[in-house]
Amino acid sequence: MSDAAFKNDNNAQYDFTTMPNSMDEFWMPFTNQRGWKKEPRMLVKAEGMHYTDSTGRQLLDGAAGLWCVNAGHGVQRIKDAVNAQMDVMDFACNFRYGNPAAFRAASRVVSMMPEGISNVFFSNSGSEAVDTALTIALAYHRARGEGSRRVFIGRERAYHGVGFGGISVGGIPYNREAFGQLLPNVDHMKTTYNFERDGIHKGQPEKGGVELANELEDLIYLHGASNVAALIVEPIACSTGVLPPPKGYLERLREICTEHGVLLIFDEVVTGFGRLGCASAAEYFGIVPDMITSAKALTNGAMPMAATFTAKHVYDGLMSGSEAQIELMHGYTYSGHPVAAAACIATMDEYREEKIFENAKAMAPKLEEAVHSLADKPHVKDIRNLGVIAGIELHPDKDGNEQGTKMFNDMWDKGLTLRPGASGCVALSPPLILNENHIDQMVSIIGDYLDNL
């Protein structure tokens, strides 16, 4: 590395609020590098419900960072916990060693999952949590003498991260087109979304759930039940544009999976820890899957951490053979990282003591009413919501171009961050410390924008 990289760095004293001298080297995720770097949007501070940009201007965070900052930015309890762990130990390998924070974090988060969920495997991102779940599914069936079960079933318009497994079971075309289907033995159910049937609908659509779920039986019959390992679904498909499941859909999936010995995986990287007013979508819907993946809100976004929760029968199914034998040849350097685990413990304390989930439950109907007040605004095609999640889909412009990305970009100048989604949709998923004033402010900004788009 050249000395110039150090000599010209105006952050030599670890002041990370100033603009960098160079933006050439960082390859940004899911970003148009060349276009963005011509007109960069730089966030330098965050507190509560707001970001501050490099000019000192505040922006209301309508996306909880990236679906993850559920307790708001800058939580002192989390900072204190991270510092306390750093003071005693910065890192510990969890390969045949252990650290107290990881075990304490595991006990805490498992206790918040539905009855029947008994164990958790920590990783670093939602993508890793998904790939871990797929890995466990294969190992579980093989350990039980059913190694022929290698087929995974995903769903159209699903997002399960960017690991090879997640891309393969995912179903958003533009996330896959450069890579194709990377794993063999993968099939997909149809999306649950039907605009003609469900458009401009509050909460879960009323019709079609059981019929849509029954497609799973057709796919199991096609591949042979003895060959299907697992079905993975997001309880609410979020990155694709906020698609709540029709009533009866998830319940029927659970019945079919149980009947045919197929593991049911809920990808709750977004819905986990508060977005629906409780610790999991599994709790919200009253359904216990065989595995649950989580990340994002696990540490309030403060540290990279993810979790793959397993039901007791899945964990026990792998606890066979000699006690000296490694039951699952899988893991990451940072699985159960002590500093991330400390952040996780403090985050769970913050959720409980500040009644974050309770506030989310109280604000959900208010957000629903507010976003649906935009239904008659110009350019609005559809509005979908559940819990503290809402999607607003726009009609294409006169030239046929989708307008969601334009709206996302334009909101920067209006002082609001959103989450761009598929099919011309933007999503609202603000921190769960929001109040009615924040909701009114977000909807007012969006409404004025649509009137003048």
N, C-alpha and C positions, 0 to 999 in steps of 0.2 A: 504494500500500500504506500502511495506517495506521501511525503511529508505535507504536501499542499492540502491533502484531505483533512489534516489536523490543524494546520496553521490558519486555514481559511474558514474553519468551523466556528461560527459565532455562538455555538452552544457549548463552548469549552467548559463553562461553569455549570453545565446541566440545566440551562434555562431553555425549556422546551416550549416556550410560548412565542419565540421569535421565528420568523420565516427562515427556512434553510437556504444556504447559498446555492445548492444544486438540487434539482429534482429529477435528474437524468437517471440515477441508478436504481431507484426503487420501482420495481415492477408491481403495480397496484392490482389487487384482485378485482375481478368483474368490473373492470374500468377501461374505457377507451383511452389508452395512454397518451396518444399524440394530441387528441382533441382536448382532453382534460388539462394537460400541462400547459396549454396555451392560455387557459382561463381557470386556474386552480381555485378550488374552494377548500380552504384550510381551516380546520377546527383546532383551537389551541387551549381552550378551557371548557370545563363543564361543572355545573352544580345544580342539584335539584332537577327541575324540569327543563333546563336550558343549557345550550352550548354557547360559547363565545367564539367568533371567528377572528381571523388575524387582524381585522381592522377594529376590533373591540365591540362589534355589533352582536347583540344577543339573538339567538334563534330558538324558538320553542321546539323541543324534541318530540316530534310526532311519531317516531319510530322506535323509541327506547334504544337508541343506538342502532342495533340490528336485532330487534325483538328481544333484547337481553337485559337492559338496565331497568328491571322491574321496580326496584326500590329507589329509583332516582340516582342521579350522579353525585359522586363525592361523599358517599356514606362514611362517616367518621368511624363507626364501629368496624367496618371492613378494613379501613386503612390501619386501624390500631391492631387488628388481628394479624394482618400481613406483616406489620413491623415487629410484632411480638414473636412471630415464628422466625422471621429473618434474624432476630437478635440471638436466637438459640441454635438455629440450623437452617441453612439455605436450601440444601438438597439432600435427599437420601434415596438411594436405589431401593426399589421395592421388589427386586428379583432376589428372593430368598433372604431378604432383610425386611424390616418394617419400620414405620414411624407412627407415633401416637396420633398425630393429626389425621392421617388417612383413615385409621380405624374409627376415630371419633366421628369424622365426616360421614363414613359409610353407615354407622349406626343411626345417625341423625336423619339422613335422607331416606334410608330404607323405612324408617318408622313413619314417614310421611306418605308412603306409597300404599295402595290398597292391600287388604289382607290377602296373603298368598304370595306376595312379592317378598323374597327373603334375602337376596344378595345383590351386590352391585359391583361391577367391574369399571374402574375409572380409566378414562383416557383424556384427550385434550381438545377435541372438537366434535361437533355433531357428525361430521363425516366419519371420524374414527369410531364413534359410538355405533353408527350403523354398520360399518364393516365388522366391528366386534360382534354385533348381534348376529350377522350372517355367519360369521366364523363359528360362534357358539352353536348355532342351529345345526350346522353340518357335523360338528364334533359330537353333539348330543345324540343325534340319530345314529351315528356310527358307533358310539359307545353302547347303544342299546341293541346293536345288531341289525340296524336298519340303514346301513350305509348307502343303499340305493336311493334314499331320499336326498336328492341334490338339486331339485328344481325350486327356484324362487319365483314367487308371483308378486309383482308390484302393480302399479296403477298408472294409467295415462294422467298427465298433468300433475305428477307427483315429483317432489324434490326430496332427495335423500342424501344430499351432500355431493362431494366431488372425489371421493375414493372410487376405486375401480368397481367395487360392489355397489356403492350408492348411485353411480352413474348408470349402471346396468339395470338396477331395479327402478330407477327414476323414470319419469315419463314426460319431461318438458323438452320438446324437440330441440330448441336452440341450445340447451345445455348438453345435448348428446351428439349433435350433428358432426362435430369435429372429431369425435372419438368412436362413434358407433356403440354397439352393445359389446362391452368388454368382457363380460362373463358369459359362458355358455349356459344353457338350461335356465333361461329366464323368460317369463311370459308376463303379460300385463292385462289387468282388467280394464274396462272402460272407465272413464271419469264419471263422477256422479253428477256433473254439472249439465243442466239443460236449461238454457235461457228461456225458451218458449214456455216451459213448465214452471220455472222457479224465479224468473227475473223480478227484480225489485221486491225482495222478500226479506222479512225480518226473521233472523234466527234460522233454525233448521227448516228446510223445505218439508212440507207435510206428506208428499206422495212419492212413491216409486222406490223407497228404500229397500224393501225386501226383494223386489224384482231385480234391482241392480245387484244386490248382494248375491242373488242366486246364480249369477254368471260365474262365481267362484266354483260352484259345483261342476259347471260345464268344463272349466279349465282343469280341475282335478280329474275329472273323467277322461279328458283328452290325454293328459300326461300319465295317468294312473296314480291312484292315491299312494301306492307304495313308493312312488318316486318324488313326491312333493315334500319339500322340507319346511317351507314357511311362506306365509303371506305377510308382507310389510305394507302398512298404510299409515298415513298421517290422519289422526282423528279429524282434524280440520286441515285441508290442504291450504297452506298459507302463501308460500312463495309464488305459487301459480296465480294468485289473485283472490285469496280468501274464499274457499268453497266449503261451507258447513255441510256435514253429511245429512242426507234426508233421514227422517225419523225411521227407526227400525233397521237401518243399514248396518251399523256397527254391531248391533245385537245379533243380526242374522249371520254376519261374518264369524262371530264368535261361535255360534252354534255349528256352522259348517266345519270350521277348523277342528273343533272338539270331536265331531263325528268322524273325521277322517284322519285324526292324528297329526294334523298340520299345525305347526307353531304359529301363533298370531303375535306379530310384533307391532306395537304402536310406536311410531316415530313422533316423539313429543319434544323434539328439540326446541320448537316454538311454544307449544302449549304447556310445557312443564313449568311448575312453580309460579302459578298465579294468574296467568293470562285469562283463565276462565273462572277466577275467583276461588280456586282450590289448588292443591298441589299437583294435580294431574288431570288430564282429560279422561283418563280411565276412571278416576273418582267422579268426575262431573257426569259422565254417561253411565256410571254404574256397571262397568265392564272390566273384568280383569284379564288382560292379555298375558301371554307367556313371557314376553319381554317388553321393556319400555326403554327407549333411548331418550336421553336428555342432554342438554348442554346450556348454552346461553345464560339463562337466569340462574343457573346453579351457583354461580359466584357473582351474580349481578353484573356480569361482563367484566369484572375487575381483574380476573386471572383466567387464562385458558384452562378449561376443565370440562369434561363430559362424563356421562355415566350411562352404562348399559345395565338396567335392572333385570333380574331374572326371577321367575317363579321358583318355588322350592323344588318342584319336581325336575326343573331343568338343571339347577345346580346339583341336586342329588344324583341326577342321571349321569353326571360326569365324575362323581366322587366314587370311583370304583378302582379295583386293582390295589397294588401295594401302596402303603402310605408314603413310601419313598419316591413314588412315581409322580411326575408332573402331570396333572390331569388335563391341562389346557396349555398347549405350546403357543402362547399368544401374549402380547403385552407391548407396552411402549416405555421408553426411557422415563417419561414423565407421568406414567400411571400412578395416581395417588401422590403426586408432588406435594410435599408438606406445606408449601406456601399457598398453593391453590386450595388445598384442603382446609387451611386456616381461613381463607376467604370464604369458602363454602359454609363452614360452621357459622361464621359471623353473619353471612347472608341469611341463613335460616333463622338466626336469632332476630335479625332485623325484620324479616317477614312476620314473625310471630309477635314480637313486642310492639311493633308499630302498626299491627293489624293491616298489613298490606293486602292480603287476600280479601279481607272483609271490605276494604275500600274498593277493590276491583269489582267485587260483587255488587256494591252499591252504585258504582259509576257505570256499569255495563248497560243498564236500561236507559240511562241518560245519554250515553254515547249513541246508542241505537236510535233514539228519537232524533237526536241532533243530526246524525249523518243522513237519515232518511228524509230530513227536511230539504236535502239537496236534490231530491229525486226529479223535481221539475226544472232544475237549472239547465241552461244550454249545455249541450255536448254530453250529458250524462246518459249512459246506456243502462247501467245496472249498479245496484248497491247491495252488498252482502255483508253480514256481520254475525258475530257470536262472541260473547264475553267482551273483553276490551280489545277486540280486533274488528276492523272494518275495511272493506275494499270498495273502492269507487272506480268503476270501469267507464271509460269514455268512448264515444263513437269515433271512428277514424275521421281525419280532416277531409276536406273536399278532394284532396289528391290521393286519398286512401291510406295515408300514413297514420299509424297509431299515435295517440296523443298523451299516453301515460308518461312516457319518458320525458317529453317536453314539459309536462306539468311538474314532474319531479325536479327537473332542472330549474324551472322558473320559480319554484317555491323558495329557492335559496334567496332570491331577491325580496321575497315577501316575508322572510323571517321564520320559515317553518321547514323542518326536515320531515320527509316522508320515506316510504319504502317503495321503490318501483317494482312492479310485478309483471306477469305475463299478460298478453292480450289487451294492452292499453289500460292496465289497471294500476292504481296506486293504493297502498295500504296504510292505514293508521293503526299503530300499536304503541301508544305512548306509555311512559313510565306509569306504574300502577299507583303512584302517589298523586295522580291528577285529581283536580276538582272540577266543579261545573264551569268555573271561569276559564279554565284551560280548554275544556271542550268547546265552549262558546267561541273562544279565540280561534281555535283551529278551524272550526266550521265556518266562521265568518271570513277568515282568510281564503279558504277554498271557494266559498260561495262568491265572493267578490271577484276572484280570479276567473271562475267559470263564466260569470256575467260579461267579462271583458276579453275572453279568449278569442 
